[in-house]
Protein backbone atom coordinates (compact mmCIF):
# COMPACT_ATOMS: atom_id res chain seq x y z
CA UNK A 1 0.00 0.00 0.00
CA UNK A 2 1.23 3.43 -0.84
CA UNK A 3 1.96 5.69 2.11
CA UNK A 4 0.90 9.35 2.22
CA UNK A 5 3.44 11.70 3.69
CA UNK A 6 2.65 14.41 6.22
CA UNK A 7 3.10 16.97 3.47
CA UNK A 8 0.52 15.17 1.36
CA UNK A 9 -1.94 15.09 4.23
CA UNK A 10 -1.56 18.85 4.69
CA UNK A 11 -2.29 19.45 1.01
CA UNK A 12 -5.36 17.21 1.12
CA UNK A 13 -6.65 18.91 4.28
CA UNK A 14 -6.22 22.31 2.67
CA UNK A 15 -8.08 21.25 -0.46
CA UNK A 16 -10.91 19.76 1.62
CA UNK A 17 -11.26 22.92 3.67
CA UNK A 18 -11.28 25.05 0.55
CA UNK A 19 -13.89 22.81 -1.06
CA UNK A 20 -16.17 23.13 1.97
CA UNK A 21 -15.66 26.87 2.39
CA UNK A 22 -16.14 27.82 -1.24
CA UNK A 23 -19.96 27.76 -1.34
CA UNK A 24 -20.36 29.77 1.85
CA UNK A 25 -20.54 33.54 1.88
CA UNK A 26 -18.05 35.69 3.72
CA UNK A 27 -18.40 39.15 5.31
CA UNK A 28 -17.67 40.81 1.99
CA UNK A 29 -20.69 39.08 0.45
CA UNK A 30 -23.14 39.66 3.26
CA UNK A 31 -26.09 41.99 2.71
CA UNK A 32 -28.57 43.63 5.03
CA UNK A 33 -32.23 43.19 4.10
CA UNK A 34 -32.80 46.82 5.15
CA UNK A 35 -30.46 47.88 2.36
CA UNK A 36 -31.73 45.31 -0.13
CA UNK A 37 -35.32 46.48 0.40
CA UNK A 38 -34.68 50.09 1.30
CA UNK A 39 -37.55 52.30 2.45
CA UNK A 40 -37.78 55.43 0.28
CA UNK A 41 -39.32 58.65 1.58
CA UNK A 42 -40.62 61.31 -0.80
CA UNK A 43 -42.72 64.46 -0.53
CA UNK A 44 -46.15 64.45 -2.12
CA UNK A 45 -49.13 66.78 -2.27
CA UNK A 46 -52.10 65.83 -0.10
CA UNK A 47 -55.39 67.50 -1.06
CA UNK A 48 -59.01 67.48 0.09
CA UNK A 49 -62.14 69.14 -1.32
CA UNK A 50 -65.13 69.80 0.95
CA UNK A 51 -68.53 71.37 0.36
CA UNK A 52 -69.90 71.62 3.88
CA UNK A 53 -68.36 71.25 7.30
CA UNK A 54 -71.60 71.03 9.25
CA UNK A 55 -71.17 68.94 12.42
CA UNK A 56 -71.85 65.26 11.74
CA UNK A 57 -71.45 65.59 7.98
CA UNK A 58 -69.19 63.34 5.93
CA UNK A 59 -67.04 66.31 4.92
CA UNK A 60 -66.54 67.27 8.58
CA UNK A 61 -65.22 63.77 9.31
CA UNK A 62 -62.93 63.94 6.27
CA UNK A 63 -61.61 67.31 7.43
CA UNK A 64 -60.83 65.92 10.89
CA UNK A 65 -58.92 62.98 9.36
CA UNK A 66 -57.12 65.37 7.02
CA UNK A 67 -55.99 67.48 9.98
CA UNK A 68 -54.66 64.38 11.76
CA UNK A 69 -52.78 63.43 8.61
CA UNK A 70 -51.14 66.83 8.51
CA UNK A 71 -50.12 66.66 12.15
CA UNK A 72 -48.58 63.22 11.58
CA UNK A 73 -47.04 63.55 8.13
CA UNK A 74 -47.34 67.17 7.02
CA UNK A 75 -44.70 69.78 6.44
CA UNK A 76 -44.91 73.52 5.95
CA UNK A 77 -48.21 75.34 5.62
CA UNK A 78 -51.78 74.18 5.01
CA UNK A 79 -53.41 76.00 2.10
CA UNK A 80 -57.15 76.71 2.32
CA UNK A 81 -58.72 78.11 -0.83
CA UNK A 82 -62.46 78.67 -1.39
CA UNK A 83 -64.30 79.26 -4.64
CA UNK A 84 -66.06 82.61 -4.92
CA UNK A 85 -69.47 80.96 -4.98
CA UNK A 86 -68.74 79.26 -1.64
CA UNK A 87 -69.20 82.57 0.17
CA UNK A 88 -66.84 85.06 1.85
CA UNK A 89 -66.45 83.06 5.08
CA UNK A 90 -66.14 79.56 3.66
CA UNK A 91 -62.33 79.45 3.74
CA UNK A 92 -62.06 81.06 7.17
CA UNK A 93 -64.65 78.63 8.60
CA UNK A 94 -62.62 75.67 7.35
CA UNK A 95 -59.45 77.25 8.75
CA UNK A 96 -61.15 77.61 12.14
CA UNK A 97 -62.08 73.91 12.07
CA UNK A 98 -58.50 72.94 11.22
CA UNK A 99 -57.29 74.99 14.18
CA UNK A 100 -59.87 73.28 16.40
CA UNK A 101 -58.38 69.94 15.34
CA UNK A 102 -54.92 71.03 16.47
CA UNK A 103 -53.37 72.58 13.35
CA UNK A 104 -51.42 75.70 14.43
CA UNK A 105 -53.06 78.86 13.14
CA UNK A 106 -49.67 80.21 12.04
CA UNK A 107 -49.44 77.38 9.51
CA UNK A 108 -52.84 77.94 7.89
CA UNK A 109 -52.88 80.09 4.73
CA UNK A 110 -56.33 81.27 3.67
CA UNK A 111 -57.11 82.49 0.15
CA UNK A 112 -59.68 82.68 -2.61
CA UNK A 113 -59.48 80.65 -5.80
CA UNK A 114 -58.82 82.68 -8.94
CA UNK A 115 -60.26 80.11 -11.36
CA UNK A 116 -63.82 80.57 -12.62
CA UNK A 117 -66.37 79.21 -10.19
CA UNK A 118 -67.64 75.75 -10.95
CA UNK A 119 -69.29 74.88 -7.65
CA UNK A 120 -69.09 76.10 -4.05
CA UNK A 121 -66.18 74.13 -2.64
CA UNK A 122 -63.19 74.65 -0.39
CA UNK A 123 -59.86 73.05 -1.30
CA UNK A 124 -57.29 72.21 1.39
CA UNK A 125 -53.78 70.98 0.66
CA UNK A 126 -50.37 70.47 2.21
CA UNK A 127 -47.08 68.79 1.41
CA UNK A 128 -46.78 65.46 3.17
CA UNK A 129 -44.29 62.63 3.21
CA UNK A 130 -44.90 59.04 2.18
CA UNK A 131 -42.81 55.90 2.65
CA UNK A 132 -42.60 53.28 -0.10
CA UNK A 133 -40.71 50.05 -0.78
CA UNK A 134 -40.15 48.30 -4.10
CA UNK A 135 -42.63 45.45 -4.71
CA UNK A 136 -41.86 42.03 -3.26
CA UNK A 137 -42.08 38.71 -5.04
CA UNK A 138 -38.58 37.81 -6.22
CA UNK A 139 -38.73 34.01 -5.87
CA UNK A 140 -36.20 33.04 -8.54
CA UNK A 141 -34.03 31.45 -5.81
CA UNK A 142 -35.43 28.45 -3.95
CA UNK A 143 -35.66 29.07 -0.22
CA UNK A 144 -34.81 25.40 0.34
CA UNK A 145 -31.36 25.87 -1.21
CA UNK A 146 -29.32 26.84 1.84
CA UNK A 147 -25.92 25.49 0.82
CA UNK A 148 -24.52 28.97 0.15
CA UNK A 149 -25.80 30.35 3.48
CA UNK A 150 -27.14 33.41 1.61
CA UNK A 151 -30.48 35.04 2.33
CA UNK A 152 -33.01 34.72 -0.52
CA UNK A 153 -33.71 37.91 -2.52
CA UNK A 154 -37.18 38.31 -1.03
CA UNK A 155 -35.94 38.04 2.58
CA UNK A 156 -37.12 40.99 4.71
CA UNK A 157 -39.22 42.60 1.98
CA UNK A 158 -42.58 42.05 3.69
CA UNK A 159 -41.19 43.38 6.97
CA UNK A 160 -40.03 46.58 5.29
CA UNK A 161 -43.44 47.03 3.67
CA UNK A 162 -45.14 46.63 7.04
CA UNK A 163 -42.82 49.17 8.67
CA UNK A 164 -43.40 51.68 5.85
CA UNK A 165 -47.17 51.25 6.17
CA UNK A 166 -47.30 51.53 9.97
CA UNK A 167 -44.92 54.42 10.64
CA UNK A 168 -46.83 57.46 11.90
CA UNK A 169 -44.46 60.02 10.42
CA UNK A 170 -42.32 58.92 7.44
CA UNK A 171 -40.05 61.92 8.03
CA UNK A 172 -38.61 59.99 10.97
CA UNK A 173 -36.76 57.85 8.42
CA UNK A 174 -34.92 60.99 7.31
CA UNK A 175 -34.23 62.55 10.70
CA UNK A 176 -35.43 61.98 14.27
CA UNK A 177 -38.38 64.01 15.51
CA UNK A 178 -37.76 66.86 17.90
CA UNK A 179 -38.27 66.17 21.58
CA UNK A 180 -41.20 67.75 23.34
CA UNK A 181 -40.79 70.33 26.09
CA UNK A 182 -39.40 69.17 29.42
CA UNK A 183 -41.76 68.60 32.32
CA UNK A 184 -40.46 71.16 34.80
CA UNK A 185 -42.95 70.21 37.49
CA UNK A 186 -42.01 66.52 37.36
CA UNK A 187 -38.32 67.39 37.36
CA UNK A 188 -38.75 69.48 40.51
CA UNK A 189 -40.63 66.63 42.21
CA UNK A 190 -37.90 64.09 41.41
CA UNK A 191 -35.11 66.38 42.60
CA UNK A 192 -36.93 67.10 45.85
CA UNK A 193 -37.39 63.37 46.55
CA UNK A 194 -33.74 62.73 45.67
CA UNK A 195 -32.58 65.33 48.18
CA UNK A 196 -34.73 63.73 50.89
CA UNK A 197 -33.43 60.24 50.07
CA UNK A 198 -36.83 59.06 48.93
CA UNK A 199 -37.63 56.80 45.97
CA UNK A 200 -37.95 58.91 42.84
CA UNK A 201 -40.05 56.63 40.54
CA UNK A 202 -43.79 57.27 40.40
CA UNK A 203 -45.87 54.92 42.51
CA UNK A 204 -47.54 52.07 40.62
CA UNK A 205 -51.06 50.86 41.13
CA UNK A 206 -52.02 47.18 41.26
CA UNK A 207 -53.24 47.43 37.65
CA UNK A 208 -49.73 48.47 36.57
CA UNK A 209 -47.94 45.58 38.27
CA UNK A 210 -47.79 43.53 35.10
CA UNK A 211 -49.03 40.35 36.78
CA UNK A 212 -51.77 38.64 34.76
CA UNK A 213 -52.51 35.84 37.19
CA UNK A 214 -51.79 34.75 40.72
CA UNK A 215 -51.86 31.05 39.84
CA UNK A 216 -48.62 29.24 40.65
CA UNK A 217 -47.26 31.99 42.87
CA UNK A 218 -47.53 29.95 46.04
CA UNK A 219 -49.23 31.00 49.22
CA UNK A 220 -51.28 29.26 51.81
CA UNK A 221 -54.68 27.84 51.18
Secondary structure, 3 states (H helix, E strand, C coil): CCCCCHHHHHHHHHHHHHHHHHCCCCHHHCCCHHHHCCCEEEEEEEEEEECCCCCCCHHHHHHHHHHHHHHHHEEEEEEEEECHHHCCCHHHHHHHHHHHCCCCHHHEEEEECCCCCCCCCEEEEEEEEEEECCCCCCCCCCCCCCCCCCCCCCCCHHHHHHHHHHCCCHHHHCCCCCCCCCCHHHHHHHHHHHHHCCCCCCCCCHHHCCCCCCCCCCCCC
